[in-house]
Amino acid sequence: MGQKKTKPKEPVEPVDPEQPEPPPPPASRSEIYWNFTKTYWKALFSVIWPIIWCPVLFLNFHDKAYRCLYLVLVMAGYWVTECIPLAISSTLPIVYLPAMSIVPTAIVTKEYMNKTNVMFIGGIMVALAVEHSRLHYRIALGFILLIGCSPRRLHFGIMTITMFISWWMSNTAATAMMCPIIKAVLEELEKQGMGSLYKPLSEEEQQLPEAEKQAKRVPTDSTLAYFLAAAYSSTIGGCATIVGTGTNLTYVGLFEGHEEDLKEKVKNDTSSYWYDYKPKGVNFALWIAFNGPIMFIINCLTFLILEMMYLGLFRKNSEGYKMVQKGKELKSTARTILKQKYNDLGTITWHESWVLFFFLLCIILWFFLEPGFMPGYGKAISSVKINDGSVAFFIIILMFLVPAKPTFLKACTSDRTKWPQKSEPLITWKLLHQKTPWGLMFLLGGGFALALGSKQSGMNDMIGDWLSVMKVLPDWVIMGTIATIASFMTELSANVAICNIVVPICLSLSENLKIDPQFLALPTAIACSFSFMLPVGTPPNAVAAGFVNIPTPQMAKCGIIVSVMAMFVYILAVMTYGKLIYKW
């Protein structure tokens, strides 16, 4: 039998490594359109969105209410999509309201620096002074050491101190402060064998470049528990005081403006339901008395949710429970790390001491300006109303008068070599200029200008008439429905922007339905901060997610439970404890 002839192999031409790769095939028309839309969708939306609503403007151009409604619809779309920066879109009323003969420019622009904006800037500057001195680090580390360093105690301590710090500071700053502390502790415990910070990578993922490996890393359940604790607690704590977050200050400005307008509208109408209504304003002490305990309860329940989902609470056979039991043996290690970080701060400095003094003085002055349960000092020292913003700037001025270092004590020596150099104050203008969120001031002002235009044009009354069909529903159902809608809307857009949209609707609705305006508007404003499901929902979520690469589905799974719980607890509190505090 003869051998089978094989066909000789064709010679393979060597590949020239310097030869450029062949160009990709030409894109189809649909691919071109899709790429253009994907790249320039914000510009397209910013042009198309106002055109879509032109019928509202031109079909009823003679009616100021519809002219103002057009602006509201355009700004709502711009705010939700952020197709142009929020601060810039918030200046639209300065152009539009005077041009449409609704409100003069001189009156519109006053809304961008009204008493609420002054309060916002003053509160932010006081918080920046605390951050600049690093006093908040000392407070956080000291409190955690006091609570304890076993896994569950450490978890509770992180949540409690983060919540309290965010009463007075930016929620973002509070989260950013806690994340490095948490990571340092967990990394050291990982070295001791307590558990990994991240889940192990697959063999294929191990072969990737270092940058891609970092992106593929997914945090373990214990890591999720601690970092979500920092994000959620800062958001919850921000609701407890007027200065805690921008949505609270937005509510203050809108509510007080509505009360003034309502009283002016009915002052000569004795037959009106609102004739005997006495404006309440927003009281700093009453706000804390109502919201402080509720936020502590919500924070504790959030702690239990995180413990059950990630740290094996009530599940003795789970990996989380075993990790916690092992962690109890390593609590001395965690304590050593935190103690070392605390010792690295050294003894409390002159700078920290004076900032702490002025910070406590500011809280006391805010609280007793008009405490509600007793006469405030404001009426005792002045015949005109003093606002919380005046208190904040009084403290800031004092901070600029006190040096950050006591070098002036050596200024009177005869030894020329010991004469001190000039000392900076406790806080500097350079710091305030760089770190104050000036854009948020425009966002607040834009909301107040929009509210002013809505009142002047009659749009509020028109929307109130449209929504009067809800009068067949119980008050608490109306309140709960609007607040819940606001809570879910804020997952996809800026909290302050959503607050500027929904709170004026609540105030108009309350006037028509003869419901206490605070009963509808306050829960809705607070609900605008209950954003726990998505990293884009609020900056604390984004900070925590970015720090350890938290997957969005993981945050959403836990966040929806926390959101529903928080709304249920707050609505229940409004119907019970709220009646005792606010008497609505």
C-alpha positions as CSV (number, residue, x, y, z in Angstrom):
1,M,0.0,0.0,0.0
2,G,1.5,3.3,-1.0
3,Q,1.7,6.3,1.3
4,K,-0.9,9.0,1.1
5,K,0.5,12.1,-0.5
6,T,0.1,15.2,1.6
7,K,-0.3,18.6,0.1
8,P,2.7,20.8,0.9
9,K,2.0,23.7,3.3
10,E,2.1,27.1,1.8
11,P,4.8,29.3,3.2
12,V,3.6,31.7,5.9
13,E,4.7,35.3,5.3
14,P,6.3,36.8,8.3
15,V,4.2,39.5,10.0
16,D,5.9,42.9,10.1
17,P,5.4,44.2,13.7
18,E,5.7,47.8,12.4
19,Q,3.0,47.4,9.8
20,P,-0.1,49.4,10.9
21,E,-3.3,47.5,11.5
22,P,-5.9,47.7,8.7
23,P,-8.4,50.5,9.3
24,P,-11.8,49.4,10.7
25,P,-14.7,49.1,8.2
26,P,-16.7,52.3,7.5
27,A,-19.5,52.9,10.1
28,S,-23.1,52.4,9.0
29,R,-25.5,55.3,9.0
30,S,-27.3,54.0,12.2
31,E,-23.9,53.7,14.0
32,I,-23.1,57.3,13.1
33,Y,-26.4,58.5,14.4
34,W,-26.1,56.5,17.6
35,N,-22.5,57.7,18.3
36,F,-23.5,61.3,17.6
37,T,-26.5,61.0,20.0
38,K,-24.5,59.3,22.7
39,T,-21.7,61.9,22.5
40,Y,-23.8,65.0,22.2
41,W,-27.1,64.0,24.0
42,K,-26.8,66.8,26.5
43,A,-26.5,69.5,23.9
44,L,-29.3,68.0,21.9
45,F,-31.6,67.7,25.0
46,S,-30.8,71.3,26.0
47,V,-32.1,72.5,22.6
48,I,-35.0,70.1,22.0
49,W,-36.5,70.2,25.5
50,P,-37.5,73.9,25.5
51,I,-38.9,73.4,21.9
52,I,-41.1,70.5,23.1
53,W,-42.9,72.7,25.7
54,C,-43.4,75.7,23.4
55,P,-47.1,75.0,23.1
56,V,-47.5,75.7,26.8
57,L,-45.8,79.1,26.2
58,F,-47.4,80.3,23.0
59,L,-50.9,78.8,23.2
60,N,-51.5,80.7,26.5
61,F,-49.0,83.5,26.1
62,H,-51.4,86.1,27.5
63,D,-51.5,84.2,30.9
64,K,-48.5,84.8,33.2
65,A,-49.2,81.5,34.9
66,Y,-48.6,79.5,31.7
67,R,-45.5,81.6,30.9
68,C,-44.1,80.7,34.3
69,L,-45.1,77.1,33.9
70,Y,-43.0,76.9,30.8
71,L,-40.0,78.0,32.8
72,V,-40.7,75.4,35.5
73,L,-40.9,72.6,32.9
74,V,-37.7,73.6,31.2
75,M,-35.8,74.0,34.4
76,A,-37.1,70.7,35.8
77,G,-35.8,68.9,32.7
78,Y,-32.4,70.7,32.9
79,W,-32.1,69.9,36.7
80,V,-33.0,66.2,36.4
81,T,-30.7,65.5,33.4
82,E,-28.0,68.0,34.3
83,C,-27.6,68.7,30.6
84,I,-25.9,71.9,31.6
85,P,-24.3,72.5,35.0
86,L,-26.9,72.9,37.8
87,A,-25.6,76.2,38.9
88,I,-25.8,77.7,35.4
89,S,-29.3,76.3,34.7
90,S,-30.4,77.9,38.0
91,T,-29.7,81.3,36.6
92,L,-32.4,81.0,33.9
93,P,-34.9,83.0,36.1
94,I,-32.6,86.0,36.0
95,V,-33.1,86.2,32.2
96,Y,-36.5,84.7,31.7
97,L,-38.7,86.2,34.4
98,P,-38.0,89.9,33.6
99,A,-38.1,89.2,29.8
100,M,-41.6,87.7,30.2
101,S,-42.8,90.6,32.3
102,I,-43.3,88.4,35.4
103,V,-40.8,89.8,38.0
104,P,-38.3,92.7,37.6
105,T,-34.6,91.8,37.5
106,A,-33.9,93.8,40.8
107,I,-36.4,91.6,42.7
108,V,-35.4,88.3,41.1
109,T,-31.7,88.7,41.9
110,K,-32.4,89.3,45.6
111,E,-33.5,85.7,45.8
112,Y,-29.9,84.6,45.1
113,M,-28.6,86.2,48.3
114,N,-31.6,86.0,50.6
115,K,-31.5,85.1,54.3
116,T,-31.5,81.3,53.6
117,N,-28.6,81.5,51.3
118,V,-26.7,83.6,53.9
119,M,-27.5,80.9,56.4
120,F,-26.2,78.2,54.0
121,I,-22.9,80.0,53.3
122,G,-22.4,80.8,57.0
123,G,-23.1,77.2,58.1
124,I,-20.7,75.8,55.4
125,M,-17.9,78.2,56.5
126,V,-18.2,77.2,60.1
127,A,-18.1,73.5,59.1
128,L,-15.0,74.3,56.9
129,A,-13.3,75.8,59.9
130,V,-13.8,72.5,61.8
131,E,-12.6,70.5,58.9
132,H,-9.5,72.8,58.4
133,S,-8.5,72.2,62.1
134,R,-9.0,68.4,61.7
135,L,-11.1,68.6,64.9
136,H,-13.6,66.2,63.4
137,Y,-10.9,63.5,63.1
138,R,-10.2,63.7,66.8
139,I,-13.9,63.6,67.7
140,A,-14.5,60.6,65.4
141,L,-11.5,58.5,66.6
142,G,-12.1,59.4,70.2
143,F,-15.8,58.3,70.0
144,I,-15.1,55.0,68.3
145,L,-12.5,54.2,70.9
146,L,-15.0,55.0,73.6
147,I,-17.7,52.8,72.1
148,G,-15.5,49.8,71.5
149,C,-13.6,47.9,68.8
150,S,-15.3,44.5,68.4
151,P,-16.8,44.2,64.9
152,R,-20.4,45.1,65.9
153,R,-19.3,47.9,68.3
154,L,-17.0,49.3,65.7
155,H,-19.8,49.2,63.2
156,F,-22.2,50.9,65.5
157,G,-19.6,53.5,66.5
158,I,-18.8,54.4,62.9
159,M,-22.5,54.9,62.1
160,T,-23.3,56.9,65.2
161,I,-20.3,59.4,65.0
162,T,-20.7,59.8,61.2
163,M,-24.4,60.6,61.8
164,F,-23.6,63.2,64.5
165,I,-20.7,64.9,62.5
166,S,-23.0,65.2,59.5
167,W,-25.5,67.2,61.6
168,W,-23.1,70.1,61.3
169,M,-20.8,69.3,58.4
170,S,-21.2,68.5,54.7
171,N,-22.4,64.9,54.3
172,T,-19.8,64.4,51.6
173,A,-17.0,65.6,54.0
174,A,-18.2,63.3,56.8
175,T,-18.2,60.3,54.5
176,A,-14.8,61.2,53.0
177,M,-13.4,61.5,56.5
178,M,-14.6,58.1,57.6
179,C,-13.6,56.0,54.6
180,P,-9.8,56.2,55.1
181,I,-10.2,55.3,58.8
182,I,-12.4,52.3,57.9
183,K,-10.1,51.1,55.2
184,A,-7.0,51.3,57.4
185,V,-8.7,49.2,60.2
186,L,-10.0,46.6,57.8
187,E,-6.7,46.2,56.0
188,E,-4.9,45.6,59.3
189,L,-7.5,43.1,60.4
190,E,-7.1,41.4,57.1
191,K,-3.4,40.9,57.9
192,Q,-4.4,39.3,61.1
193,G,-6.6,36.8,59.3
194,M,-10.0,38.2,60.2
195,G,-11.3,38.4,56.6
196,S,-10.5,39.9,53.2
197,L,-11.2,43.4,52.1
198,Y,-12.1,42.2,48.6
199,K,-13.3,38.9,47.2
200,P,-10.6,36.8,45.5
201,L,-10.2,37.3,41.7
202,S,-10.5,34.4,39.2
203,E,-7.5,33.0,37.4
204,E,-8.3,34.9,34.3
205,E,-8.7,38.2,36.2
206,Q,-5.3,37.6,37.9
207,Q,-3.6,37.8,34.6
208,L,-5.0,41.3,33.8
209,P,-2.9,44.5,34.2
210,E,-2.9,46.0,37.7
211,A,-5.2,48.8,36.8
212,E,-7.8,46.4,35.4
213,K,-7.4,44.1,38.3
214,Q,-8.3,47.0,40.7
215,A,-11.4,47.7,38.7
216,K,-12.5,44.0,38.9
217,R,-12.2,43.8,42.6
218,V,-15.5,43.4,44.5
219,P,-15.7,44.1,48.2
220,T,-16.7,41.4,50.7
221,D,-19.9,41.5,52.7
222,S,-18.0,42.9,55.8
223,T,-16.4,45.6,53.7
224,L,-19.9,46.6,52.3
225,A,-21.3,46.7,55.8
226,Y,-18.7,49.3,57.0
227,F,-18.6,51.5,53.9
228,L,-22.3,51.6,53.4
229,A,-22.6,52.5,57.1
230,A,-20.6,55.6,56.5
231,A,-22.5,56.7,53.4
232,Y,-26.0,56.0,54.8
233,S,-25.3,57.5,58.3
234,S,-24.0,60.8,56.8
235,T,-27.1,61.1,54.7
236,I,-29.4,60.3,57.6
237,G,-27.6,62.7,60.0
238,G,-27.8,65.6,57.5
239,C,-31.6,65.6,58.0
240,A,-31.4,66.3,61.7
241,T,-30.5,70.0,61.6
242,I,-31.4,72.9,59.3
243,V,-27.7,73.3,58.3
244,G,-27.1,69.6,57.8
245,T,-27.9,69.5,54.1
246,G,-28.9,71.8,51.2
247,T,-32.4,70.3,50.9
248,N,-33.3,71.5,54.5
249,L,-32.2,75.0,53.7
250,T,-34.2,74.9,50.4
251,Y,-37.3,73.9,52.4
252,V,-36.7,76.7,54.9
253,G,-36.6,79.4,52.2
254,L,-39.6,78.1,50.3
255,F,-41.7,77.5,53.4
256,E,-41.1,80.9,55.0
257,G,-41.6,82.6,51.7
258,H,-44.9,80.8,51.3
259,E,-46.1,81.8,54.7
260,E,-45.3,85.5,54.1
261,D,-47.1,85.4,50.8
262,L,-50.1,83.6,52.3
263,K,-50.5,86.1,55.1
264,E,-50.2,89.0,52.7
265,K,-52.8,87.4,50.3
266,V,-55.6,87.1,53.0
267,K,-54.8,90.0,55.3
268,N,-58.0,91.9,54.2
269,D,-60.1,88.8,53.6
270,T,-61.8,87.9,56.9
271,S,-63.8,85.1,55.2
272,S,-60.6,83.2,54.2
273,Y,-59.8,80.0,55.9
274,W,-56.2,81.3,56.3
275,Y,-57.1,84.6,57.8
276,D,-56.2,83.5,61.4
277,Y,-53.2,81.5,60.3
278,K,-50.1,82.6,62.3
279,P,-46.8,82.1,60.4
280,K,-44.6,79.6,62.2
281,G,-41.3,80.0,60.4
282,V,-38.7,77.3,60.8
283,N,-37.4,77.1,64.3
284,F,-33.8,75.7,64.8
285,A,-34.5,74.1,68.2
286,L,-37.9,72.6,67.2
287,W,-36.3,71.1,64.0
288,I,-33.7,69.3,66.1
289,A,-36.3,68.3,68.8
290,F,-38.4,66.6,66.1
291,N,-35.9,65.4,63.5
292,G,-32.9,64.5,65.8
293,P,-34.5,61.6,67.7
294,I,-36.2,60.3,64.5
295,M,-32.9,60.2,62.6
296,F,-31.2,58.4,65.5
297,I,-33.9,55.8,65.3
298,I,-33.6,55.5,61.5
299,N,-29.8,55.2,61.9
300,C,-30.2,52.4,64.5
301,L,-32.6,50.5,62.2
302,T,-30.2,51.0,59.3
303,F,-27.4,49.5,61.5
304,L,-29.6,46.4,62.1
305,I,-30.4,46.0,58.4
306,L,-26.7,46.2,57.5
307,E,-25.9,43.7,60.3
308,M,-28.5,41.2,59.2
309,M,-27.6,41.5,55.5
310,Y,-23.8,41.5,55.7
311,L,-22.6,40.6,59.2
312,G,-24.7,37.6,60.0
313,L,-26.9,39.0,62.8
314,F,-29.5,36.4,63.8
315,R,-27.9,33.9,61.3
316,K,-25.4,31.8,63.3
317,N,-24.6,29.5,60.4
318,S,-23.6,32.4,58.0
319,E,-20.1,33.4,57.0
320,G,-20.7,36.9,58.4
321,Y,-21.5,35.6,61.8
322,K,-18.4,33.4,61.9
323,M,-16.3,36.4,60.8
324,V,-17.8,38.6,63.6
325,Q,-17.0,35.9,66.2
326,K,-13.4,35.7,64.9
327,G,-13.2,39.5,65.0
328,K,-14.0,39.6,68.7
329,E,-10.6,38.0,69.3
330,L,-8.9,40.7,67.2
331,K,-10.7,43.7,68.8
332,S,-7.4,44.6,70.5
333,T,-5.8,44.9,67.1
334,A,-8.5,47.3,65.9
335,R,-8.1,49.3,69.1
336,T,-4.4,49.5,68.6
337,I,-4.7,50.9,65.1
338,L,-7.3,53.5,66.1
339,K,-5.4,54.4,69.2
340,Q,-2.2,54.9,67.1
341,K,-4.2,57.1,64.6
342,Y,-5.5,59.1,67.6
343,N,-2.0,59.5,69.1
344,D,-0.7,60.6,65.8
345,L,-2.9,63.7,66.2
346,G,-0.9,64.7,69.3
347,T,-2.4,66.7,72.1
348,I,-5.2,69.0,71.3
349,T,-3.8,72.1,69.7
350,W,-4.5,75.8,70.2
351,H,-6.2,75.8,66.8
352,E,-8.5,72.9,67.6
353,S,-9.4,74.3,71.0
354,W,-10.5,77.6,69.7
355,V,-12.4,76.1,66.8
356,L,-14.2,73.7,69.2
357,F,-15.1,76.7,71.5
358,F,-16.5,78.7,68.6
359,F,-18.3,75.7,67.1
360,L,-20.0,75.0,70.4
361,L,-20.8,78.7,70.8
362,C,-22.4,78.7,67.4
363,I,-24.6,75.7,68.2
364,I,-25.7,77.3,71.5
365,L,-26.5,80.6,69.8
366,W,-28.5,78.9,67.1
367,F,-30.4,76.9,69.6
368,F,-31.4,79.7,71.9
369,L,-32.0,82.4,69.3
370,E,-35.7,81.4,69.3
371,P,-35.9,78.0,71.2
372,G,-39.7,78.0,71.3
373,F,-40.0,76.6,74.8
374,M,-38.7,79.8,76.3
375,P,-38.0,83.5,75.2
376,G,-35.0,83.7,72.9
377,Y,-32.2,86.1,73.3
378,G,-32.9,87.5,69.8
379,K,-35.8,89.6,71.0
380,A,-33.9,90.7,74.1
381,I,-31.0,92.3,72.2
382,S,-32.8,93.6,69.1
383,S,-36.2,95.1,68.1
384,V,-35.9,93.5,64.7
385,K,-35.7,89.8,63.8
386,I,-32.3,88.2,63.9
387,N,-31.7,85.3,61.6
388,D,-29.5,82.2,62.0
389,G,-27.3,83.6,59.3
390,S,-26.3,86.5,61.5
391,V,-25.2,84.1,64.1
392,A,-23.1,82.1,61.7
393,F,-21.3,85.2,60.3
394,F,-20.7,86.5,63.9
395,I,-18.8,83.3,64.6
396,I,-16.9,83.5,61.3
397,I,-15.8,87.1,62.0
398,L,-14.5,86.0,65.4
399,M,-12.6,83.1,63.8
400,F,-10.8,85.6,61.6
401,L,-9.7,87.6,64.7
402,V,-8.1,84.7,66.6
403,P,-4.7,83.4,65.4
404,A,-4.3,79.7,64.6
405,K,-1.0,79.6,66.6
406,P,-0.3,81.5,69.8
407,T,3.0,82.9,68.5
408,F,1.9,86.4,69.5
409,L,2.7,85.5,73.1
410,K,6.4,85.8,72.3
411,A,6.1,89.1,70.5
412,C,7.1,91.2,73.6
413,T,10.5,89.7,74.1
414,S,13.6,91.8,73.8
415,D,15.3,89.0,71.9
416,R,14.9,89.9,68.2
417,T,15.6,86.3,67.1
418,K,12.5,85.1,69.0
419,W,10.1,87.6,67.4
420,P,7.3,85.6,65.8
421,Q,6.3,85.7,62.1
422,K,2.7,86.7,61.2
423,S,0.2,84.0,62.2
424,E,-2.8,83.0,60.0
425,P,-6.3,83.2,61.6
426,L,-8.3,80.1,62.5
427,I,-9.8,80.1,59.0
428,T,-8.5,81.9,55.9
429,W,-10.3,83.5,53.0
430,K,-8.2,81.4,50.6
431,L,-9.6,78.2,52.2
432,L,-13.2,79.5,52.1
433,H,-12.8,80.7,48.5
434,Q,-11.6,77.3,47.4
435,K,-13.9,75.0,49.3
436,T,-17.2,76.8,49.7
437,P,-19.7,75.2,47.2
438,W,-20.7,78.5,45.5
439,G,-22.5,76.6,42.8
440,L,-25.0,75.3,45.3
441,M,-25.8,78.8,46.3
442,F,-26.9,79.5,42.8
443,L,-29.0,76.3,42.8
444,L,-30.7,77.4,46.0
445,G,-31.2,80.9,44.6
446,G,-32.7,79.5,41.4
447,G,-35.2,77.6,43.3
448,F,-36.2,80.6,45.4
449,A,-36.4,82.8,42.2
450,L,-38.6,80.1,40.6
451,A,-40.9,80.0,43.6
452,L,-41.2,83.8,43.5
453,G,-42.1,83.8,39.8
454,S,-44.7,81.1,40.5
455,K,-46.3,83.2,43.2
456,Q,-46.2,86.5,41.2
457,S,-47.6,84.9,38.0
458,G,-50.4,83.0,39.7
459,M,-49.0,79.6,38.7
460,N,-49.1,78.3,42.2
461,D,-52.9,78.9,42.5
462,M,-53.4,77.3,39.1
463,I,-51.5,74.1,40.1
464,G,-53.3,74.1,43.4
465,D,-56.6,74.1,41.6
466,W,-55.5,71.2,39.4
467,L,-54.4,69.1,42.4
468,S,-57.6,69.8,44.4
469,V,-59.0,66.6,43.1
470,M,-56.9,64.9,45.8
471,K,-59.1,66.3,48.6
472,V,-61.1,63.0,48.6
473,L,-58.0,61.3,50.1
474,P,-57.0,61.4,53.7
475,D,-54.3,63.9,54.6
476,W,-51.7,61.3,55.6
477,V,-52.2,59.4,52.3
478,I,-51.5,62.6,50.3
479,M,-48.5,63.4,52.4
480,G,-47.1,59.9,52.2
481,T,-47.6,59.6,48.5
482,I,-45.9,62.9,47.6
483,A,-43.0,62.2,50.0
484,T,-42.5,58.7,48.6
485,I,-42.5,59.9,45.0
486,A,-39.9,62.6,46.0
487,S,-37.7,60.0,47.7
488,F,-37.5,57.8,44.5
489,M,-37.1,60.9,42.2
490,T,-34.0,62.0,44.1
491,E,-32.3,58.7,43.3
492,L,-31.7,60.0,39.8
493,S,-31.1,63.7,40.3
494,A,-29.7,66.3,42.6
495,N,-31.6,66.4,45.9
496,V,-31.8,70.2,46.1
497,A,-33.2,70.3,42.5
498,I,-35.9,67.8,43.3
499,C,-36.8,69.7,46.5
500,N,-37.1,72.9,44.5
501,I,-39.6,71.2,42.2
502,V,-41.8,69.2,44.7
503,V,-42.0,71.4,47.8
504,P,-43.7,74.4,46.0
505,I,-46.3,71.9,44.7
506,C,-46.9,70.7,48.3
507,L,-47.3,74.3,49.5
508,S,-49.8,75.2,46.8
509,L,-51.7,71.9,47.4
510,S,-51.9,72.5,51.2
511,E,-53.4,76.0,50.6
512,N,-56.1,74.6,48.4
513,L,-56.9,71.6,50.5
514,K,-56.7,73.6,53.8
515,I,-53.9,71.4,55.3
516,D,-51.1,72.7,57.5
517,P,-48.4,73.6,54.9
518,Q,-45.7,72.2,57.1
519,F,-47.5,68.8,57.4
520,L,-47.2,68.3,53.6
521,A,-43.9,70.1,52.8
522,L,-41.6,69.0,55.7
523,P,-41.8,65.2,55.1
524,T,-41.4,65.8,51.4
525,A,-38.3,67.9,51.9
526,I,-36.8,65.3,54.2
527,A,-37.7,62.5,51.7
528,C,-35.6,64.3,49.1
529,S,-32.5,63.3,51.2
530,F,-33.5,59.7,51.5
531,S,-31.3,58.6,48.6
532,F,-29.7,55.2,49.4
533,M,-30.0,53.1,46.3
534,L,-27.6,54.4,43.7
535,P,-24.1,55.9,43.7
536,V,-25.4,58.9,41.6
537,G,-28.2,59.5,44.1
538,T,-26.2,61.5,46.5
539,P,-22.4,62.4,47.0
540,P,-21.9,60.2,50.1
541,N,-23.0,57.1,48.1
542,A,-20.6,58.0,45.3
543,V,-17.7,58.6,47.7
544,A,-18.2,55.2,49.4
545,A,-18.8,53.3,46.1
546,G,-15.7,54.8,44.6
547,F,-13.5,54.1,47.6
548,V,-13.9,50.3,47.5
549,N,-15.6,49.8,44.1
550,I,-19.1,48.9,45.5
551,P,-21.2,47.4,42.7
552,T,-24.4,49.3,41.9
553,P,-26.7,46.2,42.3
554,Q,-25.3,45.6,45.8
555,M,-26.0,49.2,46.9
556,A,-29.4,49.1,45.3
557,K,-30.3,45.8,47.0
558,C,-29.6,47.2,50.4
559,G,-30.6,50.8,49.6
560,I,-34.2,50.0,48.7
561,I,-34.7,48.3,52.0
562,V,-33.2,51.3,53.9
563,S,-35.3,53.8,51.8
564,V,-38.6,52.0,52.4
565,M,-37.8,51.7,56.1
566,A,-36.8,55.3,56.5
567,M,-39.9,56.6,54.7
568,F,-42.2,54.3,56.8
569,V,-40.6,55.5,60.1
570,Y,-40.6,59.1,59.2
571,I,-44.3,59.1,58.0
572,L,-45.2,57.3,61.2
573,A,-43.3,59.9,63.3
574,V,-45.0,62.8,61.5
575,M,-48.4,61.3,62.3
576,T,-47.6,60.8,66.0
577,Y,-44.6,62.6,67.4
578,G,-45.0,65.4,64.9
579,K,-48.4,66.3,66.2
580,L,-46.9,66.7,69.7
581,I,-44.1,69.0,68.5
582,Y,-45.7,71.0,65.7
583,K,-49.4,70.6,66.6
584,W,-50.6,70.2,63.0
